[in-house]
Amino acid sequence: MGDPSGIGPEICLKAVQTLTQKPLVSRTGKPISVTLYGDARHCLDLARDLRITINAAQIRDTGAWGPYPVGSVSAQAAKASASAITAATQDCLAGGLSALVTAPIHKEAWHQAGIPYPGHTEMLAALSLPGEHPWLKVRMMLLSEDLCVVLDSIHLPLKKAIEDLDPDHLVQTLSIAQKAAAYLGVSQVRIALAALNPHASDNGLFGSEEATILEPTVAKARALGINVSGPIPADTAFMKALGRRPADRDYDLVVCLYHDQGLIPMKLRGIDDGVNITLGLPFVRTSVDHGTAFDIAGKNTASAASLLAAIHRAADALSSDRL
């Protein structure tokens, strides 16, 4: 359900209502059921206020932590959202669920609540992948109808993201990015690696990272059978990866070196069809490509379009033979 002080529960209920009216099926025609994880009493009360009919059996109660202030940062709301994520993740790992689709959480609220993760991606990795630093095994992918990006680093200050550029980590990112085939409907992913500096440094005029880090990384990845090109100047890489069909684009996705390098072009394309996907988990996980929207929380104006897109992307991935 996401953060209950934001629009998460509202868009979840609207999505469930839409899917009740038009049931979800896989590409093979198999029915797909949807269960809402969260504070059941809060969701049922909100459904009544929104005049949405929902069967209580469609909600998996993960505990009441309220009250939740509408449109405000709340540690209690953060605990409620984390509880829902934990329960759903455990059910995915146990085989009770085939995929997890998440509504937005609030990172500042998580910090206030003492939740030791900066976001969904890191928490899901910690819950799902054994060993040290499990978040190193997953990557964030953003996907819309006509553009796809994978991030090498996520929630880092820009200076640290540049300082932490590492060939081994980047090769692992490129390897994980190949798993996007299940979501893109291609047999082999064509990857563009975005450069860090203007004009890909123009042979060292504007920086050294391309020559010392990125070019050797591309050579190593190619030797491992990864179909990657680059480093390509970031001001043209996205144009070459833009298109709704594989035939319309030169690349299927762009691997980006830091958060905003990938998020800015994605959000320029709009957020209604944008989907956040975690690659590298032992189950399918998709999410909305927007935040908690505190400014419109409680006003019954939030759109469930991005959440429905995330649900449909999860269903498509489950139908793929490339997972």
C-alpha positions as CSV (number, residue, x, y, z in Angstrom):
1,M,0.0,0.0,0.0
2,G,3.0,2.3,0.3
3,D,3.0,5.2,2.8
4,P,-0.6,5.6,4.2
5,S,0.0,9.4,4.7
6,G,0.4,9.7,0.9
7,I,-1.6,8.5,-2.1
8,G,-0.4,4.9,-1.9
9,P,-3.6,3.3,-0.4
10,E,-5.8,5.4,-2.6
11,I,-4.1,4.4,-5.9
12,C,-4.0,0.7,-4.7
13,L,-7.7,0.7,-4.1
14,K,-8.4,2.4,-7.4
15,A,-6.2,-0.2,-9.1
16,V,-8.0,-3.1,-7.4
17,Q,-11.3,-1.6,-8.5
18,T,-10.1,-1.4,-12.1
19,L,-8.8,-5.0,-12.0
20,T,-12.1,-6.2,-10.5
21,Q,-14.0,-4.7,-13.4
22,K,-11.4,-5.9,-16.0
23,P,-9.6,-9.0,-14.5
24,L,-5.9,-9.3,-15.2
25,V,-4.7,-12.3,-17.3
26,S,-1.3,-13.4,-18.4
27,R,-0.2,-13.5,-22.1
28,T,-1.1,-17.1,-22.0
29,G,-4.6,-16.3,-20.8
30,K,-4.1,-17.5,-17.2
31,P,-6.1,-15.4,-14.6
32,I,-3.9,-13.4,-12.3
33,S,-5.2,-12.4,-8.8
34,V,-4.2,-9.3,-6.9
35,T,-4.0,-9.0,-3.1
36,L,-3.5,-5.7,-1.3
37,Y,-1.0,-5.8,1.5
38,G,-1.3,-3.2,4.3
39,D,-3.3,-1.9,7.2
40,A,-6.7,-3.6,6.5
41,R,-8.8,-1.3,8.7
42,H,-7.2,1.8,7.1
43,C,-7.8,0.5,3.6
44,L,-11.4,-0.5,4.2
45,D,-12.2,2.9,5.8
46,L,-10.6,4.7,2.9
47,A,-12.4,2.5,0.4
48,R,-15.7,3.5,2.1
49,D,-14.8,7.2,1.9
50,L,-13.8,6.8,-1.8
51,R,-17.0,4.7,-2.5
52,I,-14.9,1.9,-3.8
53,T,-16.2,-1.7,-3.2
54,I,-13.5,-4.1,-2.1
55,N,-13.8,-7.5,-0.6
56,A,-12.0,-7.8,2.8
57,A,-10.5,-11.1,1.5
58,Q,-8.6,-9.1,-1.1
59,I,-6.6,-7.4,1.7
60,R,-3.7,-9.1,3.6
61,D,-3.6,-7.2,6.9
62,T,0.0,-6.4,7.9
63,G,-0.8,-4.5,11.1
64,A,-2.3,-1.2,12.3
65,W,0.2,1.6,13.1
66,G,-1.9,4.6,12.8
67,P,-3.3,7.2,13.0
68,Y,-1.6,8.5,9.9
69,P,-1.6,12.2,9.3
70,V,-2.7,13.0,5.8
71,G,0.0,14.6,3.7
72,S,2.7,14.7,6.4
73,V,5.9,12.9,7.2
74,S,5.0,10.3,9.8
75,A,7.2,7.6,11.5
76,Q,4.0,5.6,12.1
77,A,3.1,5.7,8.4
78,A,6.7,4.6,7.6
79,K,6.4,1.6,9.9
80,A,3.1,0.6,8.3
81,S,4.6,0.8,4.8
82,A,7.7,-1.2,5.9
83,S,5.5,-3.8,7.5
84,A,3.5,-4.3,4.3
85,I,6.7,-4.7,2.3
86,T,8.2,-7.2,4.7
87,A,5.1,-9.4,4.7
88,A,4.7,-9.3,0.9
89,T,8.4,-10.1,0.4
90,Q,8.3,-13.0,2.7
91,D,5.2,-14.4,0.9
92,C,7.1,-14.0,-2.5
93,L,10.1,-15.9,-1.1
94,A,7.8,-18.6,0.3
95,G,6.1,-19.1,-3.1
96,G,2.7,-17.7,-2.1
97,L,3.1,-14.7,-4.5
98,S,4.5,-14.6,-8.0
99,A,5.3,-10.9,-8.0
100,L,5.4,-7.8,-5.8
101,V,4.1,-4.4,-7.0
102,T,4.8,-1.5,-4.6
103,A,3.2,1.9,-4.1
104,P,5.5,4.8,-3.0
105,I,7.1,5.1,0.4
106,H,8.6,8.3,2.0
107,K,12.4,8.1,2.6
108,E,12.4,10.9,5.2
109,A,9.7,9.1,7.1
110,W,11.7,5.8,7.0
111,H,14.7,7.7,8.4
112,Q,12.6,9.1,11.2
113,A,11.2,5.6,12.0
114,G,14.7,4.1,12.2
115,I,14.2,1.9,9.1
116,P,17.8,1.2,8.0
117,Y,17.3,1.4,4.3
118,P,17.2,4.5,2.0
119,G,14.5,2.9,-0.2
120,H,12.6,-0.1,-1.5
121,T,15.5,-1.5,-3.5
122,E,17.9,-1.8,-0.7
123,M,15.3,-3.2,1.7
124,L,14.1,-5.8,-0.8
125,A,17.6,-6.9,-1.4
126,A,18.4,-7.2,2.3
127,L,15.2,-9.3,2.8
128,S,15.7,-11.5,-0.2
129,L,19.4,-12.1,-0.9
130,P,21.7,-13.7,1.7
131,G,25.2,-12.6,2.2
132,E,27.1,-9.4,2.7
133,H,25.9,-6.2,1.0
134,P,23.0,-7.8,-0.8
135,W,22.0,-4.5,-2.5
136,L,25.1,-4.8,-4.7
137,K,23.4,-7.7,-6.4
138,V,20.3,-5.7,-7.6
139,R,19.8,-2.7,-9.8
140,M,17.0,-0.2,-10.4
141,M,15.5,-0.1,-13.9
142,L,13.0,2.5,-15.1
143,L,10.8,1.5,-18.0
144,S,8.2,3.4,-20.0
145,E,6.5,2.7,-23.3
146,D,9.4,4.1,-25.2
147,L,12.5,4.4,-23.0
148,C,14.4,2.1,-20.5
149,V,17.2,3.0,-18.2
150,V,19.2,1.0,-15.6
151,L,21.1,2.8,-12.8
152,D,24.6,1.9,-11.8
153,S,24.2,3.8,-8.5
154,I,20.9,4.9,-6.9
155,H,20.7,7.1,-3.8
156,L,24.1,8.6,-3.6
157,P,25.3,12.3,-3.6
158,L,26.6,13.1,-7.1
159,K,30.1,13.6,-5.9
160,K,30.2,10.2,-4.2
161,A,28.5,8.5,-7.2
162,I,31.4,9.7,-9.3
163,E,34.1,8.8,-6.7
164,D,32.6,5.3,-6.4
165,L,32.7,4.5,-10.1
166,D,34.2,1.0,-10.2
167,P,34.8,-1.2,-13.2
168,D,33.8,-4.5,-11.5
169,H,30.6,-2.9,-10.1
170,L,29.8,-1.5,-13.6
171,V,30.4,-4.9,-15.3
172,Q,28.0,-6.4,-12.8
173,T,25.4,-3.7,-13.6
174,L,25.8,-4.5,-17.3
175,S,25.3,-8.2,-16.6
176,I,22.2,-7.6,-14.5
177,A,20.8,-5.2,-17.2
178,Q,20.6,-8.2,-19.5
179,K,17.7,-9.5,-17.3
180,A,15.6,-6.7,-18.8
181,A,14.9,-8.9,-21.7
182,A,11.9,-10.3,-19.8
183,Y,10.4,-6.9,-19.7
184,L,11.4,-5.6,-23.1
185,G,10.3,-8.6,-25.2
186,V,13.7,-9.0,-26.8
187,S,16.0,-12.1,-27.0
188,Q,19.2,-10.1,-26.4
189,V,19.3,-6.7,-24.9
190,R,21.3,-4.0,-26.7
191,I,22.9,-1.8,-24.1
192,A,24.2,1.8,-24.4
193,L,26.5,2.9,-21.6
194,A,26.1,6.6,-21.0
195,A,29.3,8.6,-20.6
196,L,30.0,10.7,-17.5
197,N,31.6,13.8,-19.0
198,P,30.4,16.1,-21.8
199,H,31.0,14.6,-25.3
200,A,32.3,11.4,-23.6
201,S,35.3,13.6,-22.5
202,D,36.3,14.3,-26.2
203,N,39.5,12.2,-26.0
204,G,40.4,13.5,-22.5
205,L,39.6,17.2,-23.0
206,F,36.8,17.1,-20.4
207,G,37.8,14.4,-18.0
208,S,39.6,11.1,-17.7
209,E,36.9,8.7,-16.5
210,E,35.9,7.5,-20.0
211,A,39.5,6.4,-20.8
212,T,40.4,5.0,-17.3
213,I,37.1,3.4,-16.3
214,L,34.4,3.3,-18.9
215,E,36.2,2.1,-22.0
216,P,38.0,-0.7,-20.2
217,T,34.7,-1.7,-18.6
218,V,33.0,-1.9,-22.0
219,A,35.8,-4.1,-23.4
220,K,35.6,-6.4,-20.4
221,A,31.8,-6.7,-20.7
222,R,32.0,-7.5,-24.4
223,A,34.5,-10.2,-23.7
224,L,31.9,-11.7,-21.4
225,G,29.3,-11.7,-24.1
226,I,27.4,-8.6,-23.0
227,N,26.0,-6.6,-26.0
228,V,27.1,-3.1,-24.8
229,S,28.3,-0.1,-26.7
230,G,29.9,3.0,-25.4
231,P,30.6,5.1,-23.5
232,I,28.2,7.2,-25.5
233,P,27.7,10.9,-24.8
234,A,24.7,11.1,-22.5
235,D,23.2,14.0,-24.6
236,T,22.7,11.5,-27.5
237,A,22.4,8.1,-25.8
238,F,18.8,8.5,-24.8
239,M,17.7,9.6,-28.3
240,K,19.2,6.4,-29.7
241,A,17.4,4.3,-27.2
242,L,14.0,6.0,-27.7
243,G,11.3,4.0,-29.4
244,R,8.3,1.8,-28.7
245,R,9.5,-1.1,-30.8
246,P,13.0,-2.7,-31.0
247,A,13.1,-1.7,-34.6
248,D,12.6,2.0,-33.7
249,R,15.7,2.2,-31.5
250,D,19.4,1.5,-31.8
251,Y,19.6,0.4,-28.2
252,D,17.0,-1.3,-25.9
253,L,18.2,0.5,-22.7
254,V,20.7,3.0,-21.4
255,V,22.9,2.1,-18.3
256,C,23.3,5.4,-16.4
257,L,26.1,6.2,-14.0
258,Y,24.1,8.1,-11.4
259,H,20.5,8.7,-10.3
260,D,19.5,11.9,-12.1
261,Q,21.2,10.9,-15.3
262,G,18.6,8.3,-15.8
263,L,15.6,9.8,-14.0
264,I,15.5,13.1,-15.8
265,P,14.9,11.7,-19.3
266,M,12.5,9.1,-17.8
267,K,10.3,11.7,-16.1
268,L,10.3,14.0,-19.1
269,R,8.5,11.2,-20.9
270,G,5.8,11.4,-18.2
271,I,5.1,9.3,-15.1
272,D,1.7,7.7,-15.9
273,D,3.3,4.8,-17.8
274,G,6.6,4.8,-16.0
275,V,7.5,1.7,-14.0
276,N,10.3,1.1,-11.5
277,I,11.7,-2.4,-11.7
278,T,14.2,-4.1,-9.5
279,L,16.5,-6.4,-11.4
280,G,18.4,-9.2,-9.6
281,L,15.8,-10.2,-7.0
282,P,14.6,-13.9,-6.9
283,F,11.1,-12.7,-7.8
284,V,9.5,-10.0,-10.0
285,R,9.2,-6.6,-8.4
286,T,7.8,-3.5,-10.1
287,S,6.7,-0.2,-8.7
288,V,5.2,3.2,-9.6
289,D,7.6,5.8,-11.0
290,H,6.4,8.6,-8.7
291,G,6.4,9.6,-5.0
292,T,3.9,9.9,-2.2
293,A,2.4,13.1,-3.5
294,F,1.5,14.6,-0.1
295,D,0.1,17.7,-1.8
296,I,-2.8,15.7,-3.2
297,A,-3.2,13.1,-0.5
298,G,-6.7,12.7,0.8
299,K,-8.3,14.7,-2.1
300,N,-9.3,11.7,-4.3
301,T,-7.5,13.1,-7.3
302,A,-4.6,10.7,-7.5
303,S,-4.3,8.6,-10.7
304,A,-3.6,4.9,-10.5
305,A,-2.2,4.8,-14.1
306,S,1.4,4.3,-13.1
307,L,0.5,1.6,-10.6
308,L,-1.7,-0.2,-13.1
309,A,1.2,0.0,-15.6
310,A,3.5,-1.6,-13.0
311,I,1.0,-4.4,-12.4
312,H,0.7,-5.1,-16.1
313,R,4.5,-5.0,-16.5
314,A,4.7,-7.6,-13.7
315,A,2.2,-9.8,-15.4
316,D,4.0,-9.5,-18.7
317,A,7.3,-10.5,-17.0
318,L,5.7,-13.5,-15.4
319,S,4.5,-14.6,-18.9
320,S,8.0,-14.3,-20.3
321,D,10.3,-17.2,-21.1
322,R,13.4,-15.0,-20.4
323,L,13.1,-14.5,-16.6
